[in-house]
Amino acid sequence: MLNKKKINYVNLKLEFLESAILKTYALGYSEKDICNLLDLKISDYHLILHKLYLKYNTRELFQTVYLAIENGQIDRYDLVKEETKQAALLISKKVVDYFNTDNVKASIITELIKTFIEETHKNFLKNLDATVNLDITQEQSIYCYLKITNNLNAKSRISYQIINSNNNIEKNLAYKLKVNNFFNVIRRIFELNLINRTKFISDHNGFEKKLLKTYKDKIACVKYIKKAKLEEQNLYIYFDLINFYNDLENKSLHIKKYKKNHKL
């Protein structure tokens, strides 16, 4: 990422096509698919990319998408995948059913949230292409860490060695995991638990424990919302689970949390 000029990213406004390109890229569409979907010529597509790079002072879509998510130009909920939504629907119903029992315990709600993460992981594995290679080398793992922490630069000795030993790491990973870009390489790695998260985040266990408590308390409060119908309780919990997953994924991807979460 370039750092020569300061930009107030929060106040950046995107045109429709700029926003659409960033979202479809983040969702894993190929360049060809994006152009077909948005009825764009390749030349127009690259012209819009150039404008985006100027706005964000970046050189590539990967960093541009990161900044757009961090600063609210992309609604995080728009990037939630179907596998996560299906798991959230399943577990939100189970939580509401549990609310109707006589003795509601906070520990059970915590276990249901953990089950939501397990179900999401199962959904991703179930929908996985059989030809996907799940073997991530140490070199590829280090490259991903340096990339998402914005520490990949030619002046760093370890970065220099990795870059020069394999100039096609990103392409190789995208081919191996059957995705169209490096942003989705990183998402897929964590969706499938291909790399231990503690290797990417030093305080991951403490963060996850704190996050679990936060959302356990939020979900527990839904039971006591006055005059809330079962369908409304279900929806509140559904969005809480989605926000929990987004916060967990953001931490794994080193995306700073934008202050506005999706609400009912």
C-alpha positions in Angstrom: 0.0 0.0 0.0 1.2 3.5 -0.7 1.7 5.9 2.2 2.7 9.2 0.7 -0.6 11.0 1.3 -3.1 11.0 4.1 -6.7 10.1 3.1 -9.8 10.4 5.2 -11.1 7.0 4.1 -14.3 7.1 6.2 -15.6 10.0 4.2 -14.8 8.4 0.8 -17.8 8.0 -1.5 -18.0 5.3 -4.1 -19.9 5.3 -7.3 -22.2 2.3 -8.0 -19.8 0.5 -10.3 -16.8 1.1 -7.9 -18.8 -0.4 -5.0 -20.1 -3.3 -7.1 -16.6 -4.3 -8.3 -15.2 -4.3 -4.8 -18.1 -6.4 -3.5 -18.1 -8.9 -6.3 -14.3 -9.2 -6.0 -14.6 -9.8 -2.2 -17.3 -12.4 -2.9 -14.9 -14.3 -5.2 -16.0 -13.4 -8.7 -13.4 -13.6 -11.4 -12.5 -10.6 -13.5 -14.5 -12.1 -16.5 -17.5 -12.8 -14.3 -17.5 -9.3 -12.8 -17.4 -7.7 -16.3 -20.2 -10.0 -17.5 -22.3 -9.3 -14.4 -21.9 -5.5 -14.6 -22.0 -5.4 -18.4 -18.5 -3.8 -18.6 -15.8 -3.9 -21.2 -12.4 -5.0 -19.8 -11.0 -1.6 -20.6 -13.8 0.1 -18.6 -13.2 -2.4 -15.7 -9.6 -1.5 -15.5 -10.4 2.2 -15.8 -12.6 1.9 -12.7 -9.9 0.0 -10.9 -7.5 2.8 -11.6 -9.9 5.3 -10.1 -10.3 3.1 -7.0 -6.5 2.9 -6.6 -6.3 6.6 -6.8 -9.1 7.1 -4.2 -7.6 4.6 -1.7 -3.9 5.2 -2.6 -3.4 1.5 -3.2 -1.9 -0.7 -5.9 -4.1 -3.7 -5.9 -7.7 -4.8 -5.2 -6.7 -6.9 -2.2 -5.7 -3.9 -0.1 -8.4 -1.7 -1.6 -11.1 -4.2 -0.4 -9.5 -4.3 3.1 -9.7 -0.5 3.4 -13.3 -0.4 2.0 -14.4 -2.9 4.6 -12.6 -1.2 7.5 -14.1 2.2 6.6 -17.6 1.2 5.9 -17.8 1.6 2.1 -18.6 -2.1 1.9 -21.3 -3.4 4.3 -19.8 -6.4 6.0 -23.1 -8.2 5.9 -23.0 -8.1 2.1 -20.0 -10.5 2.2 -21.6 -13.1 4.4 -21.7 -16.5 2.6 -24.6 -18.8 2.3 -22.9 -21.5 4.4 -22.7 -19.0 7.3 -26.3 -17.9 6.8 -27.6 -21.5 6.8 -25.8 -22.2 10.1 -27.1 -19.0 11.7 -30.7 -19.9 10.7 -30.3 -23.4 12.2 -28.8 -22.3 15.5 -31.0 -19.2 16.0 -34.0 -21.5 16.0 -32.4 -23.8 18.5 -31.7 -20.9 20.8 -35.3 -19.7 20.6 -36.5 -23.2 21.4 -34.1 -23.3 24.3 -35.5 -20.0 25.6 -38.8 -21.8 26.0 -37.4 -24.3 28.6 -37.7 -23.7 32.3 -34.1 -23.3 33.2 -32.0 -21.2 30.8 -28.3 -21.4 31.5 -25.7 -19.0 30.0 -23.3 -21.9 29.5 -25.7 -23.6 27.1 -26.0 -20.4 25.1 -22.2 -20.3 24.8 -22.2 -24.0 23.6 -24.9 -23.1 21.0 -22.7 -20.3 19.7 -19.8 -22.7 19.4 -22.0 -25.1 17.6 -22.9 -22.4 15.1 -19.2 -22.1 14.2 -18.9 -25.8 13.9 -22.0 -26.0 11.6 -20.6 -23.2 9.5 -17.3 -25.1 9.1 -19.2 -28.3 8.2 -21.2 -26.4 5.6 -18.0 -25.1 3.9 -16.5 -28.6 3.9 -19.7 -30.1 2.5 -19.8 -27.7 -0.4 -16.1 -28.0 -1.1 -14.9 -28.9 -4.6 -13.4 -32.4 -4.4 -10.3 -31.3 -6.3 -9.3 -28.6 -3.8 -5.8 -29.2 -2.3 -6.0 -28.4 1.4 -2.2 -28.6 2.0 -0.8 -25.2 2.9 3.0 -25.1 3.1 4.9 -23.2 5.8 6.2 -20.8 3.1 2.6 -20.1 1.9 1.4 -19.7 5.5 4.2 -17.1 6.3 3.4 -15.3 3.1 -0.3 -15.0 4.0 0.5 -13.7 7.4 2.9 -11.1 6.1 0.4 -10.1 3.4 -2.6 -9.6 5.7 -0.6 -7.8 8.4 0.7 -5.5 5.7 4.3 -6.5 6.5 5.2 -7.9 3.0 7.9 -5.6 1.6 11.1 -5.9 -0.2 13.1 -4.4 2.6 12.2 -7.2 5.0 14.7 -10.1 4.7 12.2 -12.8 5.2 9.7 -11.2 2.9 12.4 -10.8 0.2 13.3 -14.5 0.5 9.7 -15.6 0.2 8.9 -13.3 -2.7 12.0 -14.3 -4.7 11.7 -18.0 -3.9 8.2 -18.1 -5.4 6.8 -15.1 -7.3 3.6 -17.0 -8.0 2.5 -17.8 -4.4 -0.8 -16.0 -4.7 -1.7 -17.6 -8.0 -0.6 -21.0 -6.8 -2.8 -20.7 -3.7 -5.8 -19.4 -5.7 -5.4 -22.4 -8.0 -4.9 -24.9 -5.1 -8.0 -23.6 -3.3 -10.1 -23.1 -6.4 -10.8 -19.4 -5.8 -10.4 -16.4 -8.1 -8.4 -14.0 -6.0 -6.1 -13.7 -3.0 -8.7 -12.1 -0.7 -10.8 -15.3 -1.1 -7.6 -17.4 -0.6 -7.4 -15.8 2.9 -11.1 -16.3 3.6 -11.0 -19.9 2.4 -8.0 -20.7 4.6 -10.0 -19.7 7.7 -13.3 -21.1 6.6 -11.7 -24.5 6.3 -9.3 -24.1 9.3 -6.3 -24.8 7.2 -4.0 -22.7 9.4 -4.1 -22.5 13.2 -5.5 -19.1 14.0 -3.1 -18.7 16.9 -0.3 -18.5 14.4 -1.9 -15.5 12.8 -3.2 -13.8 16.0 -1.2 -13.9 19.1 -4.1 -13.2 21.4 -6.7 -15.3 19.4 -7.8 -17.5 22.3 -8.3 -14.6 24.6 -10.1 -12.6 21.9 -12.4 -15.5 21.1 -13.2 -16.0 24.8 -14.1 -12.4 25.2 -16.1 -12.3 22.0 -18.1 -15.4 23.1 -19.0 -13.8 26.4 -20.1 -10.5 24.6 -22.4 -12.3 22.2 -23.6 -14.8 24.8 -24.8 -11.8 26.9 -26.4 -10.1 23.8 -28.2 -13.3 22.8 -29.4 -14.0 26.4 -30.9 -10.6 26.5 -33.2 -11.4 23.6 -35.3 -13.7 25.8 -36.3 -10.6 27.8 -37.2 -8.2 25.1 -40.8 -7.2 25.9 -43.5 -8.3 23.5 -41.0 -9.8 21.1 -42.6 -12.5 19.0 -40.8 -15.8 18.4 -40.0 -14.7 14.8 -38.5 -11.5 16.1 -36.4 -13.3 18.7 -35.2 -15.6 15.9 -34.2 -12.7 13.7 -32.4 -10.8 16.6 -30.4 -14.0 17.3 -29.7 -14.6 13.7 -28.1 -11.2 13.2 -26.2 -11.6 16.5 -24.7 -14.9 15.2 -23.8 -13.3 11.8 -22.1 -10.4 13.6 -20.3 -12.8 15.8 -18.9 -14.6 12.8 -18.0 -11.4 11.0 -16.1 -10.2 14.1 -14.3 -13.5 14.3 -13.4 -13.5 10.6 -12.3 -9.9 10.7 -9.9 -10.7 13.5 -8.5 -13.6 11.7 -8.0 -11.5 8.5 -6.6 -8.6 10.5 -9.4 -6.4 9.3 -10.1 -3.6 11.7 -13.7 -3.7 12.9 -15.9 -1.0 11.4 -18.0 0.5 14.2 -21.4 -0.2 12.7 -22.6 -3.8 13.0 -25.7 -5.1 11.1 -28.8 -4.8 13.2 -32.4 -5.8 12.9 
